[in-house]
Each structure stands twice: as C-alpha cells, then as structure tokens.
C-alpha cells in the first residue's frame, strides 16, 4: 500500500532530479510498508538508513548543480537539507535505541517534508537548471 504517490505536481522537468525524487518517494513507501507489516527492527532500521543515505546523495547532487549554475538561494537549500538529514539521523538513532515507536507521525514528517520541499523550495530553482547539463 502506497503512502505517498508521485504526481505531476512534483515534476521539476529536470529528468535526473525527477528520477532522484521518485527514488526518495519509493524509499518512503518502502519504509511505510515495512512498518505497516510489522517488519522487524532490523528491516525498518535498514530502510531508514537507506533513506538517509539516498537523501544525502540526492542533496549533494542538487547542491552541486545549484552551485555550478549560480543559484542565489543555494545556502537556504543547504540549511533545509542539513535540517532534514539531521532529523533522519535522530530518527535512526531513536530506532536503534528502541525509543522510536515508528508511527504515523514519523511517516507524516518524512513524506510531508519531501512533498513540501519539492513543491515549494525545489520549484524555485527550476529556471536556473532547466536546459543545463547536470
């Protein structure tokens, strides 16, 4: 069961970034499914770690492209990225310490943040990257 669906509203029109956003959404859905099915701590932990790792990869790609193309608000993007990765690290540590009862609140945080970030912040940089080689 999919928690979060890719829609045209999320498209940036930049294929490499759209592919990466789709992968992030797949990972969110994988995490949701593991939790929904009551998968063990190890499985949920692996999915959380994979989400964090891929998020870091994507953010690095995005920031590099923005810097190469002189996006004036790249520092704002970096701050948001750091905050999100920090929250994922915190959730991962809480999960490892058995302090995190993975809940709908966690899933809402992860999916809402990605959706809001893509639809609001990422859409601002589209004019700086469209038609450019990434």
N, C-alpha and C positions, 0 to 999 in steps of 0.2 A: 504494500500500500504506500503510495507516494505522498509524502508530506508537503513537498514543495515542487511545483512544476515549472519547467522552462516555458516562458511565453514570449511572444514578440515584443512585449513591453520591456523585456530585459536585454534585447539585442542592441549591441553597440554599433553593429555594422562593420566591425573590425574582426575578421574571422578568427585570428589567433586568440584574441581576448574573449570572444564569444565561446570558443571551444573550452577555454580555461574556466569560464564562468559555469558552463554546463557541467564540467567535471566537479566543480565545487558543489553544485546542486546535487549531483549524483552521490557524492560523499555524505551530504546532509541526509539524503534519503536512505542511504545505507545505514547510517547511524540510527536514524529513526526506526528502521526495520529491525535492526539488532535489538534495540531496546524494547520495541513492541512485542517481539517474540520471546523476550526474557532470556536473550543470549547471555552467556556467562560474562563475568567481569573481564576476562582476557579479550574476548571478541569486541566488546564495547570499547575497551581500552585501545585495542589495535585500530579500530575505526576512528576514534578520537585523535589518536596520534597521526594517522594518515590524513585526516582533515587538516590538522595543524601543519603538517609537513607540506601538503599541497598548497595550502593557503600562503605559506611563506614563499614557496616557489612562485606562485602567481603574483603576489605583491611585489616580489623582486623584479619580475618581468615587467610588470606595469610601471613601476617607478623608473626603471631603466629607460623604457620607451618615453616616458614623460620628460625625463631629464634630457634625453637626446633631442627632443622636439620642443624644448624650451617652454614647457607648460608652466605658467606663472604661479599656480597653486599647488605645485608638487609637494611643498612642505606640509600643507594641510592633509594631502593624501597620505603622506608618510606617518603623520600623527595618528590618523584614523587606523592605519594598518597596524601600527605598534599597539594601539589600544585593543584591537581585535585579537591579535596574536597573543597578547598578554592574558586576555580573558580565556582564550583556548588553553593556554598553559595552566592557568589557575584551575580550570575545569578538569584537565587531565590529572593534575596533582591531587585534587579532591577525590577524583575517581580512584586513583591508586591507593589513597589512604582510607578508602571506603567511607568517605564523608559526603560523597555525592550520590544522592539518590537521583539517578537520571530521571528527569521528569519533563513534562510538557513545557515547563518554564525554560529549561535548558534548550530544548528544541526550538522554542519560540525565539529565544535570544539568537541562536545560530542562524536560523532561517530569516528572521526579521532583519538582522544586521546585514546579511548578504543582499537581501532584496532591496533594502533601503540604500545600501552603499552603491549597488549597481544602478538603481533607478535615479538616484539623486546625484551622488558625487561623481561616479564614473561617466555619466552622461555629459558632465561639464567639460571633460577633456576630449570628447569626440572630435571637435573641429581641429584640434591640434595634432591628431593622429590619423585622421582619415586620409587615405591615399598615400600614406608614408610607408616605408619599408620598416617593419619591426623586426 
